[in-house]
Amino acid sequence: MTGEAKSPKSAKKKRRRKPREEIVDYVVAIEDWDWGYSFSLNSERQPIDPYDEFRHLQVKGRLLRPAGQKTDRAEISLLPSSDLEEERRRDLHPIALGSLHLTEGAVLGNIGIPRDALTPILQMLIADRFRFVLMRGTRFRHRSAKVNSLRLETKLTEDDMALEEEAAT
């Protein structure tokens, strides 16, 4: 028996871990919004519900953060869903609230929200109170990013204001 140490080549190769995705804050100053609604008979072959109802709220504005994108325009669609109601969402295992897509003309977002949140959000928008959409998610990769959190705010905090001033310069 020899007392030689095993060569590193013979050791099992360690599995490389996927690097953690960098988390970024996305801040949009609201300039305009629109709400759409449709209600129809469900024409699917075996519908779960005999009716098809679609509501969506589109918020348009200027992307303040992150700086350096090809465009500063943003259009975020908030899509109310009954699946996100508190009692029904307990069994879900989501990987994101929604996603952002970077195009030449704008950053486009689709984000699910609980259906019961739509009414108070609309009331605040009608009253011209909400001024900012704040999202947190992954950095753009291949022109898309996952959104992990969403906030609609009447004003920015001191930390958020530093971001706005930085974007204005």
DSSP file with accessible surface (Angstrom, degrees, kcal/mol):
  #  RESIDUE AA STRUCTURE BP1 BP2  ACC     N-H-->O    O-->H-N    N-H-->O    O-->H-N    TCO  KAPPA ALPHA  PHI   PSI    X-CA   Y-CA   Z-CA
    1    1 A M              0   0  242      0, 0.0     2,-0.3     0, 0.0     0, 0.0   0.000 360.0 360.0 360.0 133.9    0.0    0.0    0.0
    2    2 A T        -     0   0  107      2,-0.1     0, 0.0     1,-0.1     0, 0.0  -0.737 360.0-135.7-103.8 153.9    1.3    3.3   -0.9
    3    3 A G        +     0   0   89     -2,-0.3     2,-0.2     2,-0.0    -1,-0.1   0.025  55.5 140.6 -95.1  27.7    0.5    6.5    1.0
    4    4 A E        -     0   0  157      1,-0.1     2,-0.2     3,-0.0    -2,-0.1  -0.486  51.6-123.1 -75.9 142.8   -0.1    8.5   -2.2
    5    5 A A        -     0   0   96     -2,-0.2     2,-0.1     1,-0.1    -1,-0.1  -0.497  33.7 -98.5 -79.3 150.2   -3.0   11.0   -2.2
    6    6 A K        -     0   0  187     -2,-0.2    -1,-0.1     1,-0.1     5,-0.0  -0.431  41.4-111.7 -66.7 143.1   -5.6   10.6   -4.8
    7    7 A S    >>  -     0   0   65      1,-0.1     3,-1.2    -2,-0.1     4,-0.7  -0.452  20.4-120.6 -75.2 149.8   -5.2   12.9   -7.8
    8    8 A P  G >4 S+     0   0  120      0, 0.0     3,-0.6     0, 0.0    -1,-0.1   0.786 109.6  65.8 -63.0 -23.1   -7.7   15.7   -8.2
    9    9 A K  G 34 S+     0   0  200      1,-0.2     4,-0.1     4,-0.0    -3,-0.0   0.836  98.4  52.0 -67.4 -31.3   -8.7   14.3  -11.6
   10   10 A S  G <4 S+     0   0   78     -3,-1.2    -1,-0.2     2,-0.1     3,-0.1   0.668  88.9  97.7 -81.6 -16.2  -10.0   11.2  -10.1
   11   11 A A  S << S-     0   0   60     -4,-0.7     3,-0.1    -3,-0.6     2,-0.1  -0.401  90.8 -93.7 -69.6 148.4  -12.3   13.0   -7.7
   12   12 A K        -     0   0  198      1,-0.1     2,-0.2    -2,-0.1    -1,-0.1  -0.386  43.8-109.9 -60.8 139.2  -15.9   13.4   -8.7
   13   13 A K        -     0   0  204     -4,-0.1     2,-0.2    -3,-0.1    -1,-0.1  -0.525  33.8-119.3 -71.1 135.7  -16.5   16.7  -10.4
   14   14 A K        -     0   0  193     -2,-0.2     2,-0.3     1,-0.1    -1,-0.1  -0.532  27.1-111.0 -76.2 141.6  -18.6   19.0   -8.3
   15   15 A R        -     0   0  238     -2,-0.2     2,-0.4     1,-0.1    -1,-0.1  -0.555  31.9-125.1 -71.8 129.9  -21.9   20.0   -9.7
   16   16 A R        -     0   0  235     -2,-0.3     2,-0.3     1,-0.0    -1,-0.1  -0.624  21.3-132.4 -79.7 133.0  -21.8   23.7  -10.6
   17   17 A R        -     0   0  232     -2,-0.4     3,-0.1     1,-0.1    -1,-0.0  -0.610  23.4-107.9 -82.8 146.0  -24.6   25.7   -9.0
   18   18 A K        -     0   0  158     -2,-0.3     3,-0.1     1,-0.1    -1,-0.1  -0.535  43.8-109.2 -68.7 130.4  -26.6   28.0  -11.1
   19   19 A P        -     0   0  109      0, 0.0     2,-0.1     0, 0.0    -1,-0.1  -0.334  37.6-100.2 -64.0 145.1  -25.6   31.5  -10.1
   20   20 A R        -     0   0  242      1,-0.1     2,-0.2    -3,-0.1     3,-0.0  -0.412  40.0-111.7 -64.6 139.4  -28.2   33.5   -8.2
   21   21 A E        -     0   0   80     -2,-0.1     2,-0.2     1,-0.1    -1,-0.1  -0.530  32.1-113.4 -74.3 137.0  -30.1   35.9  -10.4
   22   22 A E        -     0   0  112     -2,-0.2   117,-1.5     1,-0.1     2,-0.4  -0.515  27.4-135.5 -72.6 133.5  -29.5   39.5   -9.6
   23   23 A I  E     -A  138   0A  84     -2,-0.2     2,-0.3   115,-0.2   115,-0.2  -0.770  24.5-172.6 -94.8 135.1  -32.5   41.3   -8.2
   24   24 A V  E     -A  137   0A  11    113,-3.8   113,-2.3    -2,-0.4     2,-0.5  -0.932  22.1-127.6-128.1 147.4  -33.2   44.8   -9.6
   25   25 A D  E     -A  136   0A  54     -2,-0.3     2,-0.5   111,-0.2   111,-0.2  -0.843  20.4-161.7 -94.5 130.1  -35.7   47.5   -8.6
   26   26 A Y  E     -A  135   0A   2    109,-3.5   109,-3.1    -2,-0.5     2,-0.5  -0.959   7.9-172.4-111.5 125.2  -37.9   48.8  -11.4
   27   27 A V  E     -AB 134  65A   4     38,-1.9    37,-3.2    -2,-0.5    38,-1.5  -0.982   3.0-174.0-123.6 126.1  -39.6   52.2  -10.9
   28   28 A V  E     -AB 133  63A   0    105,-2.8   105,-2.6    -2,-0.5     2,-0.6  -0.980  19.0-142.7-121.7 126.4  -42.2   53.6  -13.2
   29   29 A A  E     -AB 132  62A  14     33,-2.8    33,-1.9    -2,-0.4     2,-0.3  -0.803  30.7-124.2 -84.2 119.8  -43.6   57.1  -12.9
   30   30 A I  E     + B   0  61A  29    101,-2.9    31,-0.3    -2,-0.6     3,-0.1  -0.482  42.3 160.9 -71.6 127.1  -47.3   56.8  -13.8
   31   31 A E  E     -     0   0A 105     29,-2.9     2,-0.3     1,-0.4    30,-0.2   0.636  66.3  -5.6-113.1 -28.9  -48.3   59.2  -16.7
   32   32 A D  E     - B   0  60A  94     28,-2.1    28,-3.1     2,-0.0    -1,-0.4  -0.976  57.4-165.1-159.8 163.8  -51.5   57.6  -17.9
   33   33 A W  E     - B   0  59A  71     -2,-0.3     2,-0.3    26,-0.2    26,-0.2  -0.983   0.8-165.9-153.7 160.2  -53.7   54.5  -17.4
   34   34 A D  E     - B   0  58A  96     24,-2.5    24,-3.4    -2,-0.3     2,-0.4  -0.991   8.0-151.6-149.1 147.2  -56.5   52.6  -19.1
   35   35 A W  E     - B   0  57A  94     -2,-0.3     2,-0.3    22,-0.2    22,-0.2  -0.982  11.2-168.8-125.2 132.9  -58.9   49.9  -18.0
   36   36 A G  E     - B   0  56A  21     20,-2.7    20,-2.0    -2,-0.4     2,-0.3  -0.916   3.9-177.0-121.5 149.4  -60.5   47.4  -20.3
   37   37 A Y  E     + B   0  55A 112     -2,-0.3     2,-0.3    18,-0.2    18,-0.2  -0.998   3.5 176.4-144.7 137.6  -63.3   44.9  -19.7
   38   38 A S  E     - B   0  54A  54     16,-2.5    16,-2.7    -2,-0.3     2,-0.4  -0.997   4.8-175.3-140.8 148.0  -65.0   42.2  -21.8
   39   39 A F  E     + B   0  53A 114     -2,-0.3     2,-0.3    14,-0.2    14,-0.2  -0.991  21.5 142.7-142.6 127.2  -67.7   39.7  -21.0
   40   40 A S  E     - B   0  52A  56     12,-2.5    12,-3.6    -2,-0.4     2,-0.2  -0.942  53.1 -75.7-153.1 173.0  -68.9   37.0  -23.4
   41   41 A L  E     - B   0  51A 130     -2,-0.3     2,-0.6    10,-0.3    10,-0.3  -0.560  52.7-112.7 -73.5 143.5  -70.1   33.4  -23.6
   42   42 A N        -     0   0   28      8,-3.1    -1,-0.1    -2,-0.2     9,-0.0  -0.679  29.4-171.7 -81.7 118.8  -67.2   30.9  -23.3
   43   43 A S        +     0   0  120     -2,-0.6    -1,-0.1     3,-0.1     8,-0.0   0.288  40.6 126.1 -97.4  11.5  -66.8   29.2  -26.7
   44   44 A E  S    S-     0   0  121      1,-0.1    -2,-0.0     2,-0.0     0, 0.0  -0.296  71.1-116.1 -65.7 156.5  -64.3   26.6  -25.4
   45   45 A R  S    S+     0   0  245      1,-0.3    -1,-0.1     0, 0.0    -3,-0.0   0.911 107.8  14.2 -61.9 -47.8  -65.2   23.0  -26.2
   46   46 A Q  S    S-     0   0  174      3,-0.0    -1,-0.3     0, 0.0    -3,-0.1  -0.653  88.3-166.6-127.5  76.9  -65.5   21.9  -22.5
   47   47 A P        -     0   0   53      0, 0.0    -5,-0.0     0, 0.0     4,-0.0  -0.329  22.6-153.3 -70.6 144.1  -65.7   25.2  -20.6
   48   48 A I  S    S+     0   0  173      1,-0.3     3,-0.0     3,-0.1    -6,-0.0   0.852  93.3  28.8 -75.5 -37.1  -65.3   25.2  -16.8
   49   49 A D  S    S-     0   0   85      2,-0.1    -1,-0.3     1,-0.1    -7,-0.0  -0.972  76.7-138.7-124.4 135.3  -67.4   28.4  -16.7
   50   50 A P  S    S+     0   0   81      0, 0.0    -8,-3.1     0, 0.0     2,-0.3   0.679  88.1  61.6 -69.8 -12.5  -70.1   29.2  -19.3
   51   51 A Y  E     -B   41   0A 113    -10,-0.3     2,-0.5    -8,-0.0   -10,-0.3  -0.825  69.7-148.8-114.0 153.5  -68.9   32.8  -19.4
   52   52 A D  E     -B   40   0A  78    -12,-3.6   -12,-2.5    -2,-0.3     2,-0.4  -0.982  19.8-179.7-121.2 118.9  -65.6   34.4  -20.3
   53   53 A E  E     -B   39   0A  56     -2,-0.5     2,-0.4   -14,-0.2   -14,-0.2  -0.970   3.3-177.3-122.8 133.8  -64.7   37.5  -18.5
   54   54 A F  E     +B   38   0A 100    -16,-2.7   -16,-2.5    -2,-0.4     2,-0.4  -0.992   5.4 170.6-135.8 127.6  -61.5   39.5  -19.0
   55   55 A R  E     +B   37   0A  63     -2,-0.4     2,-0.3    25,-0.3   -18,-0.2  -0.991   5.0 170.4-129.7 141.2  -60.4   42.7  -17.2
   56   56 A H  E     -B   36   0A  50    -20,-2.0   -20,-2.7    -2,-0.4     2,-0.5  -0.984  21.8-150.2-152.9 146.3  -57.1   44.4  -17.4
   57   57 A L  E     -BC  35  78A   0     21,-2.4    21,-3.6    -2,-0.3     2,-0.5  -0.969  13.8-160.1-114.2 123.1  -55.6   47.6  -16.2
   58   58 A Q  E     -BC  34  77A  37    -24,-3.4   -24,-2.5    -2,-0.5     2,-0.5  -0.928   3.9-167.3-110.0 123.3  -52.8   49.1  -18.2
   59   59 A V  E     -BC  33  76A   1     17,-3.1    17,-3.1    -2,-0.5     2,-0.4  -0.941   6.3-166.8-109.8 127.0  -50.5   51.7  -16.6
   60   60 A K  E     +BC  32  75A  71    -28,-3.1   -29,-2.9    -2,-0.5   -28,-2.1  -0.887  25.4 116.6-115.1 145.9  -48.2   53.7  -18.8
   61   61 A G  E     -BC  30  74A   0     13,-2.3    13,-2.3    -2,-0.4     2,-0.5  -0.958  58.2 -57.6-176.0-164.5  -45.3   55.8  -17.7
   62   62 A R  E     -BC  29  73A  77    -33,-1.9   -33,-2.8    -2,-0.3     2,-0.6  -0.881  43.2-127.8-107.1 127.8  -41.7   56.6  -17.7
   63   63 A L  E     +B   28   0A  14      9,-4.0   -35,-0.2    -2,-0.5     6,-0.1  -0.650  30.1 173.7 -75.9 113.9  -39.1   54.1  -16.5
   64   64 A L  E     +     0   0A   2    -37,-3.2    -1,-0.2    -2,-0.6   -36,-0.2   0.756  53.4  68.6 -89.2 -31.7  -37.0   55.8  -13.8
   65   65 A R  E    S+B   27   0A  65    -38,-1.5   -38,-1.9     1,-0.2    -1,-0.3  -0.995  84.8  32.9-146.1 137.5  -35.0   52.8  -12.8
   66   66 A P  S    S-     0   0   15      0, 0.0     3,-0.5     0, 0.0    -1,-0.2   0.547  83.2-148.7 -78.6 149.4  -33.0   50.9  -13.9
   67   67 A A  S    S+     0   0   65      1,-0.2    -3,-0.1    -2,-0.1    -2,-0.1  -0.342  70.2  50.6 -77.9 161.9  -31.2   53.6  -15.9
   68   68 A G        +     0   0   82      1,-0.3    -1,-0.2    -2,-0.1     2,-0.1   0.573  69.9 139.9  89.3   9.1  -29.5   52.8  -19.2
   69   69 A Q        -     0   0   51     -3,-0.5    -1,-0.3     2,-0.2    38,-0.0  -0.416  66.8-110.0 -78.0 164.9  -32.3   50.9  -21.0
   70   70 A K  S    S+     0   0  147     -2,-0.1     2,-0.3    33,-0.1    -1,-0.1   0.726 102.1  23.7 -67.3 -21.1  -32.9   51.4  -24.7
   71   71 A T        -     0   0   20      2,-0.1    -2,-0.2    32,-0.1    35,-0.1  -0.973  57.0-153.0-141.6 154.9  -36.2   53.1  -23.8
   72   72 A D        +     0   0   73     -2,-0.3    -9,-4.0    33,-0.1     2,-0.3   0.269  67.3 106.1-109.4   9.4  -37.7   54.9  -20.9
   73   73 A R  E     -C   62   0A  85    -11,-0.2    34,-2.5    32,-0.2     2,-0.4  -0.669  48.0-173.9 -87.0 143.1  -41.3   54.1  -21.8
   74   74 A A  E     -Cd  61 107A   2    -13,-2.3   -13,-2.3    -2,-0.3     2,-0.4  -0.999  16.4-173.6-140.7 140.3  -43.1   51.5  -19.8
   75   75 A E  E     -Cd  60 108A  64     32,-2.8    34,-2.5    -2,-0.4     2,-0.5  -0.941  12.2-172.9-133.0 109.1  -46.5   49.8  -20.2
   76   76 A I  E     -Cd  59 109A   1    -17,-3.1   -17,-3.1    -2,-0.4     2,-0.6  -0.917   8.4-157.0-109.9 121.1  -47.5   47.5  -17.3
   77   77 A S  E     -Cd  58 110A  14     32,-3.2    34,-2.8    -2,-0.5     2,-0.6  -0.879   3.3-157.4 -99.3 122.1  -50.7   45.4  -17.6
   78   78 A L  E     -Cd  57 111A   2    -21,-3.6   -21,-2.4    -2,-0.6    34,-0.2  -0.903   9.8-161.6 -99.5 120.1  -52.2   44.3  -14.2
   79   79 A L  E     - d   0 112A  53     32,-2.9    34,-1.9    -2,-0.6   -23,-0.2  -0.879   8.3-144.0-111.0 103.2  -54.3   41.3  -14.8
   80   80 A P  E     - d   0 113A  17      0, 0.0     2,-0.4     0, 0.0   -25,-0.3  -0.404  21.7-175.4 -67.2 139.8  -56.9   40.5  -12.1
   81   81 A S  E >   - d   0 114A  34     32,-2.0    34,-1.4    -2,-0.1     3,-1.1  -0.998  32.9-148.0-139.5 135.4  -57.4   36.8  -11.4
   82   82 A S  G >  S+     0   0   29     -2,-0.4     3,-1.5     1,-0.2     6,-0.2   0.744  98.9  70.5 -71.5 -20.7  -59.8   34.9   -9.2
   83   83 A D  G 3  S+     0   0   82      1,-0.3    -1,-0.2     5,-0.1     9,-0.1   0.724  93.0  58.1 -65.6 -20.4  -57.1   32.3   -8.8
   84   84 A L  G <  S+     0   0   46     -3,-1.1    -1,-0.3    29,-0.2    -2,-0.2   0.376  75.4 122.0 -94.0   5.3  -55.1   34.8   -6.7
   85   85 A E  S X> S-     0   0   67     -3,-1.5     4,-1.9     1,-0.1     3,-1.0  -0.423  78.6-108.4 -65.6 146.0  -57.8   35.3   -4.1
   86   86 A E  T 34 S+     0   0  127      1,-0.3     4,-0.4     2,-0.2    -1,-0.1   0.816 115.0  46.0 -50.1 -44.1  -56.5   34.4   -0.7
   87   87 A E  T 34 S+     0   0  167      1,-0.2     3,-0.3     2,-0.1    -1,-0.3   0.836 117.3  43.1 -71.7 -31.0  -58.4   31.2   -0.2
   88   88 A R  T X4 S+     0   0  131     -3,-1.0     3,-0.6    -6,-0.2    -2,-0.2   0.710 104.0  62.8 -88.3 -22.1  -57.7   29.8   -3.6
   89   89 A R  G >< S+     0   0  101     -4,-1.9     3,-1.6     1,-0.2    -1,-0.2   0.536  73.9  92.6 -86.4  -2.8  -54.0   30.7   -3.9
   90   90 A R  G 3  S+     0   0  173     -4,-0.4    -1,-0.2    -3,-0.3    -2,-0.1   0.811  88.0  47.2 -61.7 -30.4  -52.7   28.6   -1.0
   91   91 A D  G <  S+     0   0  140     -3,-0.6    -1,-0.3     2,-0.0     2,-0.1   0.447  90.2 107.2 -92.4   0.1  -52.0   25.6   -3.2
   92   92 A L    <   -     0   0   79     -3,-1.6    -3,-0.0    -9,-0.1    -8,-0.0  -0.468  50.2-163.9 -78.1 152.6  -50.1   27.6   -5.9
   93   93 A H        -     0   0  172     -2,-0.1    -1,-0.1     0, 0.0    -3,-0.1  -0.611  21.8-174.8-131.7  70.7  -46.3   27.4   -6.3
   94   94 A P        -     0   0  100      0, 0.0     3,-0.1     0, 0.0    -2,-0.0  -0.317  26.8-161.4 -73.4 151.6  -45.5   30.5   -8.4
   95   95 A I  S    S-     0   0  140      1,-0.3     2,-0.3    -2,-0.0     3,-0.1   0.561  79.2  -4.9-100.4 -14.6  -42.1   31.3   -9.7
   96   96 A A        -     0   0   30      1,-0.1    -1,-0.3    50,-0.0    52,-0.2  -0.972  58.1-122.5-166.3 161.7  -43.0   35.0  -10.3
   97   97 A L  S    S-     0   0   76     50,-3.2    15,-2.1    -2,-0.3     2,-0.3   0.768  87.7 -52.8 -77.5 -29.9  -45.9   37.4  -10.2
   98   98 A G  E     -EF 111 147A  18     49,-1.1    49,-2.7    13,-0.2     2,-0.3  -0.938  61.6 -93.3-179.9-159.5  -45.4   38.2  -13.8
   99   99 A S  E     -EF 110 146A  36     11,-2.2    11,-2.3    -2,-0.3     2,-0.4  -0.952  11.7-141.3-145.5 158.7  -42.8   39.3  -16.3
  100  100 A L  E     -EF 109 145A   1     45,-2.6    45,-2.2    -2,-0.3     2,-0.4  -0.942  15.3-161.8-116.9 144.3  -41.3   42.3  -18.1
  101  101 A H  E     -EF 108 144A  78      7,-3.2     7,-3.1    -2,-0.4     2,-0.6  -0.996  11.9-140.5-129.9 130.8  -40.2   42.3  -21.7
  102  102 A L  E     +E  107   0A  22     41,-2.6     2,-0.2    -2,-0.4     5,-0.2  -0.797  28.4 169.0 -94.5 118.5  -37.8   44.8  -23.2
  103  103 A T        -     0   0   51      3,-2.1   -33,-0.1    -2,-0.6   -32,-0.1  -0.698  49.4-101.2-115.9 177.4  -38.8   46.0  -26.7
  104  104 A E  S    S+     0   0  148     -2,-0.2     3,-0.1     1,-0.2    -1,-0.0   0.856 120.6  36.8 -67.1 -33.6  -37.4   48.8  -28.8
  105  105 A G  S    S-     0   0   52      1,-0.2     2,-0.3   -34,-0.1   -32,-0.2   0.733 126.2 -15.2 -94.3 -24.1  -40.3   51.1  -27.9
  106  106 A A        -     0   0    6    -35,-0.1    -3,-2.1   -34,-0.1     2,-0.6  -0.990  61.3 -99.0-168.4 162.8  -41.1   50.2  -24.3
  107  107 A V  E     -dE  74 102A   2    -34,-2.5   -32,-2.8    -2,-0.3     2,-0.4  -0.879  44.5-158.1 -90.7 120.4  -40.8   47.9  -21.4
  108  108 A L  E     -dE  75 101A  63     -7,-3.1    -7,-3.2    -2,-0.6     2,-0.4  -0.883  10.3-172.2-105.7 134.3  -43.9   45.8  -21.4
  109  109 A G  E     -dE  76 100A   1    -34,-2.5   -32,-3.2    -2,-0.4     2,-0.4  -0.965  17.6-168.5-130.6 143.8  -45.1   44.0  -18.3
  110  110 A N  E     +dE  77  99A  77    -11,-2.3   -11,-2.2    -2,-0.4     2,-0.4  -0.980  20.2 171.5-127.4 116.9  -47.8   41.5  -17.5
  111  111 A I  E     -dE  78  98A   0    -34,-2.8   -32,-2.9    -2,-0.4     2,-0.2  -0.993  26.3-133.7-133.4 129.4  -48.4   41.0  -13.8
  112  112 A G  E     +d   79   0A  23    -15,-2.1   -34,-0.0    -2,-0.4    -2,-0.0  -0.568  25.7 179.7 -79.7 140.4  -51.2   39.1  -12.1
  113  113 A I  E     -d   80   0A   7    -34,-1.9   -32,-2.0    -2,-0.2   -29,-0.2  -0.952  38.8 -89.1-133.6 155.8  -53.1   40.7   -9.2
  114  114 A P  E >>  -d   81   0A  34      0, 0.0     3,-1.6     0, 0.0     4,-0.5  -0.413  36.9-125.5 -62.7 140.1  -55.9   39.4   -7.0
  115  115 A R  G >4 S+     0   0   65    -34,-1.4     3,-1.4     1,-0.3     4,-0.5   0.875 108.3  58.4 -57.3 -38.3  -59.3   40.3   -8.5
  116  116 A D  G 34 S+     0   0  111      1,-0.3    -1,-0.3   -35,-0.2     3,-0.2   0.661  96.4  64.1 -71.7  -9.9  -60.5   42.0   -5.3
  117  117 A A  G <> S+     0   0   28     -3,-1.6     4,-1.9     1,-0.2    -1,-0.3   0.693  84.5  77.3 -81.6 -17.7  -57.5   44.4   -5.5
  118  118 A L  H <X S+     0   0    2     -3,-1.4     4,-3.0    -4,-0.5     5,-0.2   0.916  88.3  54.2 -61.6 -45.3  -58.7   45.9   -8.8
  119  119 A T  H  > S+     0   0   81     -4,-0.5     4,-2.5     1,-0.2    -1,-0.2   0.945 111.5  41.9 -59.9 -52.2  -61.5   48.1   -7.3
  120  120 A P  H  > S+     0   0   63      0, 0.0     4,-2.2     0, 0.0    -1,-0.2   0.888 114.7  52.6 -65.6 -32.4  -59.3   50.0   -4.8
  121  121 A I  H  X S+     0   0   18     -4,-1.9     4,-2.2     2,-0.2    -2,-0.2   0.947 110.7  47.2 -64.8 -45.6  -56.5   50.4   -7.4
  122  122 A L  H  X S+     0   0   25     -4,-3.0     4,-3.0     1,-0.2     5,-0.2   0.908 110.3  53.2 -61.0 -41.7  -58.9   51.9   -9.8
  123  123 A Q  H  X S+     0   0  123     -4,-2.5     4,-2.0    -5,-0.2    -1,-0.2   0.919 110.1  47.3 -60.3 -42.4  -60.3   54.2   -7.2
  124  124 A M  H  <>S+     0   0   60     -4,-2.2     5,-3.0     2,-0.2     6,-0.7   0.874 113.4  48.0 -67.8 -36.7  -56.8   55.5   -6.4
  125  125 A L  H ><5S+     0   0    5     -4,-2.2     3,-1.4     3,-0.2    -2,-0.2   0.911 110.4  51.2 -70.0 -41.6  -56.0   56.0  -10.1
  126  126 A I  H 3<5S+     0   0  124     -4,-3.0    -2,-0.2     1,-0.3    -1,-0.2   0.905 109.7  50.4 -60.4 -40.4  -59.3   57.8  -10.7
  127  127 A A  T 3<5S-     0   0   62     -4,-2.0    -1,-0.3    -5,-0.2    -2,-0.2   0.461 114.0-123.2 -76.5   0.2  -58.5   60.1   -7.8
  128  128 A D  T < 5S+     0   0   96     -3,-1.4    -3,-0.2    -5,-0.1    -2,-0.1   0.865  75.0 125.3  59.0  39.2  -55.1   60.6   -9.4
  129  129 A R      < +     0   0  135     -5,-3.0     2,-0.3    -6,-0.1    -4,-0.2   0.855  44.2  78.8 -95.4 -44.2  -53.4   59.4   -6.2
  130  130 A F        +     0   0   29     -6,-0.7    24,-0.3    -9,-0.2     3,-0.1  -0.548  47.1 163.7 -69.8 131.5  -51.1   56.6   -7.4
  131  131 A R        +     0   0  119     22,-2.7  -101,-2.9    -2,-0.3     2,-0.3   0.587  54.8  41.0-118.7 -22.2  -48.0   58.1   -8.9
  132  132 A F  E     -AG  29 153A  23     21,-2.1    21,-2.5  -103,-0.3     2,-0.5  -0.982  52.4-153.8-138.6 145.3  -45.5   55.2   -9.1
  133  133 A V  E     -AG  28 152A   2   -105,-2.6  -105,-2.8    -2,-0.3     2,-0.5  -0.985  20.9-168.9-111.2 122.4  -45.3   51.5   -9.8
  134  134 A L  E     +AG  27 151A  11     17,-3.2    17,-2.6    -2,-0.5     2,-0.3  -0.971   8.9 175.3-115.7 126.3  -42.4   49.9   -8.0
  135  135 A M  E     -AG  26 150A   6   -109,-3.1  -109,-3.5    -2,-0.5     2,-0.4  -0.946  16.7-157.1-127.7 151.1  -41.5   46.3   -9.0
  136  136 A R  E     +AG  25 149A 117     13,-1.7    12,-3.0    -2,-0.3    13,-1.7  -0.992  36.7 117.9-127.1 135.0  -38.6   44.1   -7.9
  137  137 A G  E     -AG  24 147A   0   -113,-2.3  -113,-3.8    -2,-0.4    10,-0.2  -0.939  59.0 -44.1-170.4-167.9  -37.4   41.2  -10.0
  138  138 A T  E     -A   23   0A   7      8,-1.9  -115,-0.2    -2,-0.3     2,-0.1  -0.324  62.2 -96.9 -76.1 158.7  -34.6   39.7  -11.9
  139  139 A R        -     0   0  109   -117,-1.5     7,-0.2     1,-0.1    -1,-0.1  -0.427  55.3 -84.0 -69.5 150.3  -32.3   41.7  -14.2
  140  140 A F        +     0   0   30      5,-0.1     2,-0.4    -2,-0.1     5,-0.2  -0.346  52.4 176.8 -57.5 131.4  -33.2   41.6  -17.9
  141  141 A R  B >  S-H  144   0A 156      3,-2.7     3,-1.1     1,-0.1    -3,-0.0  -0.973  72.6  -5.4-139.4 122.4  -31.8   38.5  -19.5
  142  142 A H  T 3  S-     0   0  160     -2,-0.4    -1,-0.1     1,-0.2     3,-0.1   0.914 131.5 -58.6  55.8  41.9  -32.6   37.9  -23.2
  143  143 A R  T 3  S+     0   0  102      1,-0.1   -41,-2.6   -42,-0.1     2,-0.3   0.628 120.9  89.7  67.7  15.2  -34.9   40.9  -23.1
  144  144 A S  E <   -FH 101 141A  46     -3,-1.1    -3,-2.7   -43,-0.2     2,-0.3  -0.986  48.0-175.4-140.6 156.7  -37.1   39.5  -20.3
  145  145 A A  E     -F  100   0A   5    -45,-2.2   -45,-2.6    -2,-0.3     2,-0.4  -0.986  25.1-120.4-145.6 151.4  -37.2   39.6  -16.5
  146  146 A K  E     -F   99   0A  71     -2,-0.3    -8,-1.9   -47,-0.2     2,-0.5  -0.772  22.3-139.9 -93.1 140.3  -39.4   38.0  -13.8
  147  147 A V  E     +FG  98 137A   0    -49,-2.7   -50,-3.2    -2,-0.4   -49,-1.1  -0.884  22.9 174.2-102.0 124.7  -41.3   40.2  -11.4
  148  148 A N  E     +     0   0A  73    -12,-3.0     2,-0.3    -2,-0.5   -11,-0.2   0.647  66.1  19.8-102.1 -23.3  -41.3   39.0   -7.8
  149  149 A S  E     - G   0 136A  48    -13,-1.7   -13,-1.7     2,-0.0     2,-0.4  -0.995  59.0-162.7-148.7 154.9  -43.0   42.0   -6.1
  150  150 A L  E     + G   0 135A  40     -2,-0.3     2,-0.3   -15,-0.2   -15,-0.2  -0.999   8.5 176.5-139.5 135.3  -45.3   44.9   -7.0
  151  151 A R  E     - G   0 134A 101    -17,-2.6   -17,-3.2    -2,-0.4     2,-0.5  -0.997  15.7-157.9-137.0 140.5  -46.2   48.1   -5.2
  152  152 A L  E     - G   0 133A  24     -2,-0.3     2,-0.3   -19,-0.2   -19,-0.2  -0.984  26.4-174.2-112.2 128.3  -48.3   51.1   -6.3
  153  153 A E  E     - G   0 132A  58    -21,-2.5   -22,-2.7    -2,-0.5   -21,-2.1  -0.919  36.8-147.6-130.3 151.4  -47.4   54.2   -4.3
  154  154 A T  S    S+     0   0   45     -2,-0.3     2,-0.3   -24,-0.3    -1,-0.1   0.742  91.1   1.5 -83.0 -27.9  -48.6   57.7   -3.9
  155  155 A K  S    S-     0   0  155    -23,-0.1     2,-0.3   -24,-0.0    -1,-0.2  -0.973  78.9-104.3-152.0 165.5  -45.1   59.0   -3.3
  156  156 A L        -     0   0   12     -2,-0.3     2,-0.0    -3,-0.1    -2,-0.0  -0.657  32.3-121.6 -93.2 149.0  -41.5   57.6   -3.2
  157  157 A T     >  -     0   0   68     -2,-0.3     4,-2.9     1,-0.1     5,-0.2  -0.229  39.5 -93.2 -74.9 175.1  -39.7   57.1    0.1
  158  158 A E  H  > S+     0   0  172      1,-0.2     4,-1.6     2,-0.2     5,-0.1   0.909 130.4  49.1 -58.4 -41.4  -36.4   58.8    0.7
  159  159 A D  H  > S+     0   0  133      1,-0.2     4,-1.1     2,-0.2    -1,-0.2   0.919 112.9  46.7 -63.7 -42.7  -34.5   55.8   -0.7
  160  160 A D  H  > S+     0   0   18      1,-0.2     4,-1.9     2,-0.2    -2,-0.2   0.860 107.0  58.1 -68.0 -34.6  -36.8   55.8   -3.7
  161  161 A M  H  X S+     0   0   83     -4,-2.9     4,-2.8     1,-0.2     5,-0.2   0.875 100.3  56.9 -65.2 -34.6  -36.4   59.5   -4.3
  162  162 A A  H  X S+     0   0   51     -4,-1.6     4,-2.1     1,-0.2    -1,-0.2   0.901 106.3  51.1 -61.6 -36.4  -32.7   59.1   -4.5
  163  163 A L  H  X S+     0   0   25     -4,-1.1     4,-2.1     2,-0.2    -2,-0.2   0.919 110.2  48.5 -65.9 -41.2  -33.4   56.7   -7.4
  164  164 A E  H  X S+     0   0   62     -4,-1.9     4,-1.9     2,-0.2    -2,-0.2   0.928 111.9  48.4 -66.4 -44.2  -35.7   59.3   -9.1
  165  165 A E  H  X S+     0   0  125     -4,-2.8     4,-1.1     1,-0.2    -1,-0.2   0.917 110.9  51.8 -62.0 -39.6  -33.1   62.1   -8.8
  166  166 A E  H  < S+     0   0  102     -4,-2.1     3,-0.4    -5,-0.2    -1,-0.2   0.909 110.2  48.5 -62.7 -40.1  -30.4   59.7  -10.2
  167  167 A A  H  < S+     0   0   29     -4,-2.1    -1,-0.2     1,-0.2    -2,-0.2   0.826 106.2  57.6 -71.3 -29.4  -32.6   58.9  -13.1
  168  168 A A  H  <        0   0   77     -4,-1.9    -1,-0.2    -5,-0.2    -2,-0.2   0.762 360.0 360.0 -73.6 -23.9  -33.3   62.6  -13.8
  169  169 A T     <        0   0  152     -4,-1.1    -3,-0.0    -3,-0.4     0, 0.0  -0.300 360.0 360.0 -85.2 360.0  -29.6   63.4  -14.2
